[in-house]
Amino acid sequence: MRRRTSTYVLLSVGLVLVVLPFVWTLLTSFKPETEIRRDPPTFLPGQWTLGNYGELLEKMDIGQVFLNSAVVATAVVAGNLLFCSMVGYAFAKLPFRGKNVIFVLVLTQMAVPAIVVMIPQFVLIAKLGLVNTFLGIILPGLVTPLGIFLMRQFIADIPDELIHAARVDGAREFRIFFRIVLPLCKPALATLGLITFLGSWNNFLWPAVVAQSEDRYTLPVALAIFNGYQGTQYGLLIAGAVAVVLPVLVVFVFLQRFFTQGIASTGLK
């Protein structure tokens, strides 16, 4: 009983430490600029205001950049769900020469920092004439090594007998993949979708390099550039941070059950 109580206390403390910064950010977004700069700072707003959000809508085309972020994130998530699951199925269930070697090469890409390959990627995108286009922002993120690994680990647990029976009945590989494998991969797909959405939605560096006009800016890029033009206005930045985080929280709330199942089912064996 004492051990269980100690566990609950530690978990509660950890929960407070994790949630407190988000609560403080949300409350601060409703404070006027003068109160935000007050020393010592206050936790609860002394004067509640929606002025930061109104100014954000007035001074920045928040609707356009929000739509840009949604288009990019949706395309990247869709690409990963389709292509990573296809590659994962091939690694898990299809025999071909050099499969293990290629899979090891894929895994080694997980240890390579994204900044290392950014310059070659940008040169390739420039050669293809995709600079300052949504396709140029989306293309490098359509397939990820982590996504391939997650899907391969999950699909490997699907019984081979199920796939062999479908082949005996005359089903082709694409039909097996779309009619049998994918419906069984909902937890893994939800996990991959959430991780990919989070990474794409918050991605700053690559969209900042490729997008060169305001009508192509994503939300993190627009907020950073807007702050540079206007000087440091903490109220606007915090309101923008809430706008960035809120969609991620909404997606996580809807997918948390599948996310937990997916993480539990795709661990190392």
N, C-alpha and C positions, 0 to 999 in steps of 0.2 A: 504493500500500500504506500509506504514511504517513497519507494523508488518510482512508482507511478505518479505520485504527487510532484516529485522533483522533475520528472520528465515534462509534465504539464506546465510547471513553472518556467522551465527553460524554453519550452516551445512558445509560451505566451510572451516571454521577453524577446525572443527572436522575432515573433510576429510584430510586436510593437516597433522594434528597430527597423524592420523592413517597411512597414506601412507608414510610419511617422513622416518620412520625407515626402511621400506622396500627399498625405493629408496637409502638411505644411505648404506644399506647392499649390494645392487647390485653394486653400484659404488665402494665401498671399495673392493669388490672381484676382481676388475681390477687394484688395486694398488699393487706395490711391497711391500714387508715386511717392508723395511726401511721407506717408506712413511706412512704405517699404524701406525707405532710406533712413528711417528713424533709428537712433542708437540710444539705448539698447532696443533690439527688435521685439516685436510683439507676436504672439502666436495667433490669437484670434483678431480679426479685423475690428478696429475701433469704429470704422465707418465703412459699411458695406457699399460696394459700387460695382457696376458692370462696365465702367468706363474703359477699362483695359481691353475688354472684348470688343466694345464698340469702336475704339480707336484702331484695333487690329483689323476689323472689317472695313473701316474707312480708309486707312492709309495703305493697306496691302490687299491685293486681289486674292483674298484668302480662298474664295470659292474655286478659282482657276487652279491655284497651286494644290489645293486639296484634291481636286479632280485629277490633276497630273499624278499625284502620289497614289491615288486609288487605281488609276489605269496601270501604272508601272507595277505596283505591288500585286494587283490581280493577275497580270500577265506573267510575272515571275513565278507566282504561286502555281498557276495553271501549268506552266512549263515544267516546273519541278515535279508536280504530282504525276504528270504524264510520262515525261522522259526518264526521271529517276526510277519510277516503278517499272518501266520497260527494261531499263538496264539492270535493275535489281532482279527482275524475273529471269533475265538471261544468265546472270551470274549464279543464281540460286538453282535453276531447274534445267538449263539447256547445256548440253555438253559441247564444247568446242576447244580447239587447240589453244594453249596458252592462257586459259581462263584464270588460273590462279595467279600467274605472273601479272596479267593485266589488272586483276583486282588489287594486288599489292601496289601497283603503280597508282591506282585510283586512291588508295588509302594514303599514300605518301603525299598526295596533293593536299590532304587535310592539314599537314604540318607546314605547308608553304604559306607565309603571310600574303594577304591579298595585295599589299603594296608592292611586292616583288614583281608580280605579273601585270601591274597596272600600266606601265609604259608600253610593253608589247601589245597589250590589249588596245590601248588607245591608238597606237600606230595602225593596227589592223582595222579598227573602226574608222579611222581617218581614210585609209586606203579604200574602204568600201563606200565612202561618202556618207557615213551615218552619224557624223558629228552634229550635235544639236537636233537630234531626232529621238523620239521615244524608243524606236527600235535599237538605236545605239546604246541607250541606257539599259534596256531590257536584256539584250542578247547575251552579255557575259554571265548573267545570273540564271539562265534558263535551266542549267543542269549544275548540281553541286556534288562534290564528293561525299559530303555528309548525308545528303539525300539518298545517294546510291547505296551507301553503307546501311542506313536505316531500313530501306526497302528490301535490300538483299537479306538482312538478318531476319526480318519478319516473314518474307516469302519462303525462306528456307524451312520454316516450321510448318508450312502447309503440307499435308501428307502427299507423297509422291503417287500413292495409289489413286487419289482423286484425279490427278492430271493424266495418269496412264489410262484410267477408265474413259476419260473424255477423248483421248486419242484413239482408243479402240472403237469408240462410237463414231469416229470419223471427223472429229472437231479439229480444225486447224489451230495453229499456235495463237493467232490473233483472237480467235473466238474464245479459246481457253483463257487467254489473258484478260479479255474484257468481260466475259460472262462468268468466269469462275474465280480467278485470282483477285481481280480488283474488288469485287464485293466482299471478299474476306479480309481485305486490307484496310478497312475503315479506321481502326485505331492508329495504324502506322501513317495513313494518309493525313489524318487529323493532326498528328504530331508533326509531320513534315510540313504541312500547310501552315501551322502556327509558327514554327521556327522560321520558315522562309518568309512569311508575312512580316514577322518582327524585324528580321534582318533587312528586308527590302524597304519597309516603311521608314525605318530609322537611318537608312544608308545616306551618308552625306558626301563622302569624298568622290565616288565615281560619278554620281549625277552632277556634282559641282564641276567636274572636269569636262564632261560631255555636253551638258546643257549650257548654252551660251546666250540665251535670250530669255526674257521673263516668261514668255508663254510656254517654256519647257521646264521651268524650275519646279522641283518637288518641294514639299513643305519644309524639311530641314534646311535646304539650300536657300529658299526664299527668306526664311527667318534670319539666317546668318547674314545674308546680303542686306536685308532691310535694317538689321541692327547696325551694320557698318555705315549705311547711309545716314541713319537718324541719330547715331550716337547711342550710348548704352541707356536704354529705357527698360528697367527691370520689370515693370508691370507688363509691358508688351511681350517681353521675352518669356515671362512666366505664363502668361495667357497662351502664348504660342506653344509652350511646352505642354500645357494641358491639352491643347488641340491635337498635338502629336501623340500623346500617350492614350487619350481616351479611346480611339478606335481599337488599339491593341488590347486594352482591357476588356472591351466589349467582345471582341473575337475570342479572347481567352475564356471568358465566362461561359460562352456557348460551347466551347470545344474542350473544356477542362477534363471532362470525363473520358473522352477519347484520348486526350493528351496523356493522361495517367496510364491508361491501358497500353498505349503505344510505347511509352518509355519503359514500362515493365516488360514488354514483349520483345523489345529490340536490343536488349543488353548483350554484352559479350558472352559467348558460350565457351 
